[in-house]
Amino acid sequence: MYEYAIAWEWLAFAARWFHVITAIAWIGSSFYFIALDLGLVKRPHLPPGAYGEEWQVHGGGFYHIQKYLVAPAQMPEHLTWFKYESYFTWISGFLMLCIVYYGGADLFLIDRHVLDISPPTAILISLASLGVGWLVYDLLCKSPLGRNTWGLMAVLYIVLVFMAWGYTQLFTGRAAFLHLGAFTATIMSANVFMIIIPNQKIVVADLIAGRVPDPKYGQVAKQRSLHNNYLTLPVIFFMLSNHYPLSFGTQFNWVIAALVFLMGVTIRHWFNTTHARKGRPTWTWIVTVILFILIMWLSTVPKLLTGETDVAAIAPAFQQFAGDPHFPAVKQLVSTRCSMCHAAEPVYEGIVRPPNGVMLENDAEIAAHAREIYIQAGRSHAMPPGNITDITPDERKLLVAWFESAVEGKKQ
């Protein structure tokens, strides 16, 4: 059993590494070609059929790039296709989903205080949401609404916000954000696999056969590329969010997700406008900062919305927590709700070492991790995962009161 758990842990690490490598390749090439496309310049000396050109310098040399909207007069012998980066990013991401969330559904996927379902049912819901999500998105794009680019994007935003809310009604907060990222990434990768590459292959086949390609294939592919452009940054946020419980471990997590999608638009708009040499719209960064501050505010569950005290998470550099009057009750709470995993020899099934090396077995260890306990189990519901040990709202309030009391005591 021990060897199996170790092998599974390393498999997860390998899959995550593979996923990061392929994602860097896909996102890097995507960002590069978007910047290149927007920066093309039309000049009178261009050859027939050329849309624009760009001169670039990199690696000690110069590159002269020309773009043809259809094709040059003579097709080259070799074409480099940028597609496998997308495919393997999705495959490796799905592998991670299977290893972490399907393999550990009881711990990471299901929160029985949100929805009491069995692991097989949760996994089927997860798979169905990804497949059905793509079908709904594709039908919207192919509907009459698809002819209105910005109207379509507004409707798609509503769909994404609905999915954000829906996932939080099904899974743990951590799994909800991860699934929202997977949902969006599935749309992006399917755009490449189902639309963009097939359309490009049709155009190339027509050119080789001497036929005039139908321009609709390029127009459809460009629309899907535009969607991918604006969805990339939110996907990265959701994939990173599992390391930051304040983003997902709150009842307002779906609102936070909705604001993240807006930040993806404002940030990409700045880059797109800048690369197109149409100015530098600094207002987009102001809006982004305002949205991020709003997210930070929502993550603390302020008194105005919930009736709880709005106290910022302070990172104290002292060890007075063990002397606080709340500490005996906190120690008992941590021992019953946390120490089965956070111990030198965890007793929870499937856990062979304390998560992230955090042990909470004595006064010094609990005091040393006071801030993490406060954020992950007090101010948010990230811990225990899926509330597997049934920590109560009153117990979470005790953790908050303990930390804040100790911090205030230090100030005095």
Phi and psi in degrees as a GROMACS rama.xvg file:
@    title "Ramachandran Plot"
@    xaxis  label "Phi"
@    yaxis  label "Psi"
@TYPE xy
-61.7114  -46.4408  TYR-2
-63.1774  -37.9643  GLU-3
-63.4828  -44.1217  TYR-4
-63.5119  -39.9992  ALA-5
-64.8194  -44.5843  ILE-6
-62.0587  -40.1632  ALA-7
-64.4854  -39.487  TRP-8
-63.1149  -43.333  GLU-9
-69.2326  -33.115  TRP-10
-62.6886  -42.0291  LEU-11
-62.729  -41.5699  ALA-12
-63.109  -44.7048  PHE-13
-63.1806  -42.7336  ALA-14
-64.5371  -40.0938  ALA-15
-64.9376  -42.2487  ARG-16
-61.769  -46.2729  TRP-17
-59.1998  -41.8504  PHE-18
-64.4421  -42.6041  HIS-19
-65.0928  -41.6976  VAL-20
-61.1674  -49.9392  ILE-21
-68.2151  -35.029  THR-22
-65.6795  -40.0429  ALA-23
-59.9876  -43.4763  ILE-24
-63.4041  -44.2156  ALA-25
-69.5721  -51.7226  TRP-26
-65.1359  -39.096  ILE-27
-61.1979  -48.509  GLY-28
-66.7747  -37.1549  SER-29
-62.975  -48.3122  SER-30
-63.3967  -38.2795  PHE-31
-62.9206  -48.1681  TYR-32
-71.4973  -29.9672  PHE-33
-65.2784  -45.7082  ILE-34
-63.2489  -40.8126  ALA-35
-63.1925  -46.3974  LEU-36
-63.0176  -41.3804  ASP-37
-72.773  -23.6465  LEU-38
-93.9356  2.39662  GLY-39
-63.4627  140.779  LEU-40
-117.309  132.687  VAL-41
-86.5961  124.352  LYS-42
-128.775  151.561  ARG-43
-65.3049  -24.1835  PRO-44
-85.1476  2.32576  HIS-45
-63.7759  146.579  LEU-46
-66.8752  161.671  PRO-47
-57.1743  133.662  PRO-48
90.4453  -13.436  GLY-49
-78.3558  135.155  ALA-50
-88.4105  -37.5115  TYR-51
-173.953  173.63  GLY-52
-142.103  165.916  GLU-53
-150.795  136.501  GLU-54
-104.657  132.023  TRP-55
-135.841  153.74  GLN-56
-123.95  133.917  VAL-57
-166.612  142.597  HIS-58
61.9007  29.9913  GLY-59
83.6466  7.10873  GLY-60
-139.907  174.913  GLY-61
-113.369  143.726  PHE-62
-121.139  131.644  TYR-63
-113.826  110.353  HIS-64
-114.189  133.129  ILE-65
-125.075  140.721  GLN-66
-113.668  133.987  LYS-67
-110.121  124.786  TYR-68
-66.6066  -33.203  LEU-69
-108.077  -75.0461  VAL-70
-172.584  157.295  ALA-71
-68.6271  170.74  PRO-72
-58.4031  -32.8133  ALA-73
-128.808  126.623  GLN-74
-68.1423  137.392  MET-75
-70.6787  160.859  PRO-76
-71.0111  -28.328  GLU-77
-131.601  134.334  HIS-78
-120.71  133.353  LEU-79
-93.5821  120.989  THR-80
-100.854  131.245  TRP-81
-101.139  91.619  PHE-82
-141.232  -35.6199  LYS-83
-67.0827  -26.5649  TYR-84
-59.2773  -43.2984  GLU-85
-66.9976  -46.5729  SER-86
-60.5504  -47.8333  TYR-87
-75.5886  -23.8736  PHE-88
-64.6004  -44.4474  THR-89
-68.4789  -43.4672  TRP-90
-60.4981  -46.4416  ILE-91
-67.5562  -35.8419  SER-92
-66.3166  -40.4969  GLY-93
-66.7854  -35.6722  PHE-94
-61.4945  -42.3651  LEU-95
-62.1755  -40.4604  MET-96
-60.2619  -41.9372  LEU-97
-67.1471  -44.7872  CYS-98
-67.7288  -48.8752  ILE-99
-84.4244  -52.9979  VAL-100
-91.8584  -32.7826  TYR-101
-82.8316  -42.1255  TYR-102
-68.0442  -28.5085  GLY-103
-119.764  44.4751  GLY-104
-58.1038  -41.6527  ALA-105
-61.6351  -32.1542  ASP-106
-94.0721  -40.5268  LEU-107
-110.052  -23.8456  PHE-108
-98.8305  -43.6502  LEU-109
-99.0319  131.784  ILE-110
-118.581  105.023  ASP-111
-69.2295  -10.6388  ARG-112
-83.6607  -14.7164  HIS-113
-95.7981  -52.4245  VAL-114
-153.271  119.86  LEU-115
-87.4353  93.4242  ASP-116
-131.899  163.973  ILE-117
-83.5755  158.192  SER-118
-54.8721  -46.1308  PRO-119
-58.845  -39.659  PRO-120
-65.4846  -43.3476  THR-121
-61.5116  -41.1536  ALA-122
-66.6347  -41.4051  ILE-123
-63.4233  -40.3264  LEU-124
-62.3096  -42.2715  ILE-125
-59.9545  -50.5782  SER-126
-63.1583  -42.9734  LEU-127
-63.3463  -38.9046  ALA-128
-63.0537  -37.1371  SER-129
-68.7248  -45.4079  LEU-130
-68.8848  -47.8542  GLY-131
-65.8844  -35.2264  VAL-132
-58.2413  -44.6234  GLY-133
-63.5379  -42.1334  TRP-134
-62.7587  -43.4888  LEU-135
-64.3744  -45.5797  VAL-136
-59.6369  -47.0113  TYR-137
-63.033  -40.5424  ASP-138
-65.7812  -38.7552  LEU-139
-62.479  -42.2527  LEU-140
-65.0212  -33.907  CYS-141
-88.8995  -6.98064  LYS-142
-79.1333  171.103  SER-143
-54.7703  -28.4827  PRO-144
-61.5072  -27.8679  LEU-145
-64.2121  -16.6151  GLY-146
-76.0745  -17.1958  ARG-147
-104.124  98.4406  ASN-148
-56.448  -49.7101  THR-149
-78.0887  -31.7923  TRP-150
-65.1157  -39.807  GLY-151
-62.7672  -42.8954  LEU-152
-65.372  -33.76  MET-153
-65.2328  -42.3488  ALA-154
-66.3052  -40.3604  VAL-155
-63.6118  -34.2142  LEU-156
-63.5973  -41.6427  TYR-157
-62.2206  -40.6309  ILE-158
-61.9634  -43.7284  VAL-159
-64.8421  -40.051  LEU-160
-65.4582  -40.5046  VAL-161
-61.5982  -41.9423  PHE-162
-65.3782  -37.0715  MET-163
-60.0066  -47.0466  ALA-164
-64.3721  -44.5085  TRP-165
-61.2896  -43.3957  GLY-166
-63.0522  -35.0718  TYR-167
-71.6724  -15.609  THR-168
-89.3499  -4.23131  GLN-169
-114.388  -41.1596  LEU-170
-123.589  -179.401  PHE-171
-63.607  159.695  THR-172
-59.1162  -41.0252  GLY-173
-61.8017  -47.1612  ARG-174
-67.8892  -33.1943  ALA-175
-61.7005  -46.2315  ALA-176
-67.1385  -40.7352  PHE-177
-62.0448  -41.961  LEU-178
-68.9555  -33.9677  HIS-179
-64.1395  -39.0647  LEU-180
-65.5773  -42.0728  GLY-181
-66.0924  -39.1979  ALA-182
-59.3552  -47.7155  PHE-183
-68.6907  -41.6181  THR-184
-66.0852  -32.3784  ALA-185
-64.1464  -42.4893  THR-186
-60.3828  -45.1854  ILE-187
-64.0774  -47.331  MET-188
-69.528  -37.902  SER-189
-64.9864  -32.8686  ALA-190
-57.1661  -42.8495  ASN-191
-69.0513  -48.4977  VAL-192
-73.0778  -39.1455  PHE-193
-95.7296  -23.3514  MET-194
-123.615  -60.1948  ILE-195
-64.3595  -54.6429  ILE-196
-65.4337  -47.3943  ILE-197
-57.2321  -40.7492  PRO-198
-64.2028  -40.5112  ASN-199
-64.9697  -37.1055  GLN-200
-66.4999  -36.2831  LYS-201
-63.5316  -43.4595  ILE-202
-63.107  -45.771  VAL-203
-62.5348  -42.6438  VAL-204
-62.7153  -40.9867  ALA-205
-62.5868  -42.249  ASP-206
-65.3901  -42.6606  LEU-207
-63.7612  -35.0878  ILE-208
-82.9638  -2.27503  ALA-209
83.8583  13.3905  GLY-210
-93.6899  155.741  ARG-211
-85.528  119.416  VAL-212
-66.4229  147.214  PRO-213
-74.8318  124.919  ASP-214
-64.592  -15.5556  PRO-215
-62.9987  -29.8864  LYS-216
-65.772  -39.9087  TYR-217
-69.963  -36.8791  GLY-218
-65.9354  -42.8446  GLN-219
-65.4403  -43.7697  VAL-220
-62.4705  -37.3355  ALA-221
-67.7222  -37.6106  LYS-222
-63.7166  -43.2141  GLN-223
-67.062  -35.5957  ARG-224
-64.3391  -36.049  SER-225
-63.1547  -42.0184  LEU-226
-62.3098  -46.103  HIS-227
-59.142  -36.6971  ASN-228
-57.9936  -46.4206  ASN-229
-84.8945  -12.9181  TYR-230
-93.1511  -14.4228  LEU-231
-61.5445  -50.2567  THR-232
-65.3104  -41.4756  LEU-233
-60.1349  -38.1581  PRO-234
-59.6519  -43.7451  VAL-235
-61.0311  -42.2505  ILE-236
-58.8891  -47.7398  PHE-237
-67.5413  -33.0369  PHE-238
-70.5677  -30.3791  MET-239
-85.3615  -18.7524  LEU-240
-62.0858  -26.2602  SER-241
-64.0227  -14.0571  ASN-242
-91.5829  -5.67737  HIS-243
-130.752  87.9431  TYR-244
-61.8302  -22.5344  PRO-245
-64.0205  -19.144  LEU-246
-79.3698  -34.4607  SER-247
-116.013  -17.9898  PHE-248
-89.2691  45.0227  GLY-249
-142.607  155.142  THR-250
-67.4349  -13.7798  GLN-251
-99.6321  21.0317  PHE-252
-62.3383  -34.9284  ASN-253
-70.25  -30.9017  TRP-254
-68.5173  -41.0665  VAL-255
-57.8385  -44.0367  ILE-256
-60.6972  -41.2401  ALA-257
-60.8991  -39.5475  ALA-258
-71.7572  -30.9276  LEU-259
-63.3132  -40.5224  VAL-260
-62.0473  -37.0722  PHE-261
-67.4109  -39.3158  LEU-262
-63.1987  -35.5686  MET-263
-59.6763  -37.516  GLY-264
-69.9693  -46.5932  VAL-265
-65.5009  -40.6344  THR-266
-67.4501  -46.2802  ILE-267
-65.4377  -32.7179  ARG-268
-62.1031  -38.8295  HIS-269
-63.5754  -47.5096  TRP-270
-64.1287  -44.4007  PHE-271
-62.6074  -43.347  ASN-272
-65.9643  -41.7491  THR-273
-65.1187  -45.093  THR-274
-66.0393  -28.1728  HIS-275
-83.0912  2.88514  ALA-276
58.4771  41.4864  ARG-277
-111.456  22.3357  LYS-278
106.653  -179.534  GLY-279
-125.253  93.4673  ARG-280
-73.2205  86.7555  PRO-281
-63.7109  -19.3605  THR-282
-60.3226  -27.2924  TRP-283
-64.7787  -36.0137  THR-284
-71.7699  -35.2615  TRP-285
-62.771  -45.2881  ILE-286
-62.5997  -41.3816  VAL-287
-61.7925  -44.539  THR-288
-63.3495  -41.5078  VAL-289
-61.8677  -44.2451  ILE-290
-62.482  -40.3059  LEU-291
-68.8242  -38.5837  PHE-292
-63.1988  -39.6848  ILE-293
-62.3058  -39.3529  LEU-294
-62.9456  -44.9944  ILE-295
-58.9966  -41.8189  MET-296
-64.2061  -45.1874  TRP-297
-63.4874  -33.6733  LEU-298
-67.3233  -20.5259  SER-299
-91.2457  1.55108  THR-300
50.4736  70.1723  VAL-301
-65.5422  157.398  PRO-302
-60.3956  -33.2151  LYS-303
-57.7059  -32.6422  LEU-304
-99.9878  -27.4332  LEU-305
-125.16  -12.3659  THR-306
86.5581  0.563233  GLY-307
-90.8913  159.053  GLU-308
-69.225  132.353  THR-309
-95.0815  91.7882  ASP-310
-118.39  128.948  VAL-311
-66.7538  148.9  ALA-312
-75.8052  108.179  ALA-313
-96.562  143.038  ILE-314
-104.677  86.5613  ALA-315
-74.7051  147.536  PRO-316
-108.149  51.4777  ALA-317
-149.69  171.799  PHE-318
-127.437  64.0786  GLN-319
-102.981  4.35136  GLN-320
-66.8285  -35.3656  PHE-321
-69.5922  -18.6156  ALA-322
-95.0936  -1.02191  GLY-323
-72.4959  146.028  ASP-324
-58.1617  -27.105  PRO-325
-76.3045  -13.0839  HIS-326
-62.057  -42.5243  PHE-327
-55.1698  -43.0737  PRO-328
-68.8417  -37.4807  ALA-329
-64.1889  -42.6367  VAL-330
-60.1645  -43.1544  LYS-331
-63.5827  -41.0912  GLN-332
-63.0174  -48.7687  LEU-333
-61.9524  -38.1122  VAL-334
-64.4356  -33.6252  SER-335
-91.9547  -25.2773  THR-336
-107.895  -19.847  ARG-337
-124.322  -32.9507  CYS-338
-73.5488  -12.6732  SER-339
-66.7392  -23.7676  MET-340
-104.55  -44.2741  CYS-341
-86.9886  68.3154  HIS-342
-143.02  160.759  ALA-343
-58.7553  -35.6212  ALA-344
-128.046  85.5562  GLU-345
-57.7266  144.298  PRO-346
-105.369  -6.71649  VAL-347
-73.4684  134.743  TYR-348
-59.4842  130.751  GLU-349
90.2194  -10.7743  GLY-350
-102.186  115.9  ILE-351
-105.48  -11.9614  VAL-352
-147.17  153.716  ARG-353
-61.7239  130.059  PRO-354
-54.5401  128.797  PRO-355
58.269  19.1281  ASN-356
72.4962  11.0488  GLY-357
-86.2229  120.277  VAL-358
-114.488  137.8  MET-359
-131.188  61.0609  LEU-360
-108.424  -13.8358  GLU-361
-142.338  174.988  ASN-362
-56.3261  -45.8779  ASP-363
-63.9517  -41.3042  ALA-364
-68.5419  -41.8047  GLU-365
-64.677  -43.5064  ILE-366
-64.4501  -39.4714  ALA-367
-65.2574  -27.3962  ALA-368
-109.262  27.0456  HIS-369
-58.1522  -43.6476  ALA-370
-64.7248  -43.0755  ARG-371
-64.5022  -40.8518  GLU-372
-61.8984  -43.7379  ILE-373
-59.5364  -47.7153  TYR-374
-73.0407  -47.3802  ILE-375
-84.7955  -26.4114  GLN-376
-118.299  -15.0624  ALA-377
-101.076  -65.4512  GLY-378
-76.2122  -24.8904  ARG-379
-126.51  172.798  SER-380
-107.904  26.4575  HIS-381
-67.0526  -32.7107  ALA-382
-122.663  143.871  MET-383
-67.0418  153.329  PRO-384
-57.1505  124.538  PRO-385
64.062  16.824  GLY-386
47.1391  47.7509  ASN-387
-63.3297  -25.0526  ILE-388
-101.704  12.8244  THR-389
58.9971  45.0205  ASP-390
-67.6273  137.178  ILE-391
-93.5887  161.702  THR-392
-57.5433  -38.9493  PRO-393
-65.1753  -35.5541  ASP-394
-67.9972  -36.5274  GLU-395
-65.5977  -39.5613  ARG-396
-62.8276  -34.7934  LYS-397
-62.8603  -43.2119  LEU-398
-62.6429  -41.3213  LEU-399
-64.2203  -46.701  VAL-400
-62.2239  -40.7216  ALA-401
-59.7662  -51.4663  TRP-402
-63.594  -48.7366  PHE-403
-67.7158  -33.9264  GLU-404
-65.6653  -42.6265  SER-405
-65.5188  -40.0367  ALA-406
-66.1493  -44.8581  VAL-407
-64.1865  -37.3653  GLU-408
-63.1384  -34.517  GLY-409
-69.5729  -33.5999  LYS-410
-68.3317  -31.8616  LYS-411
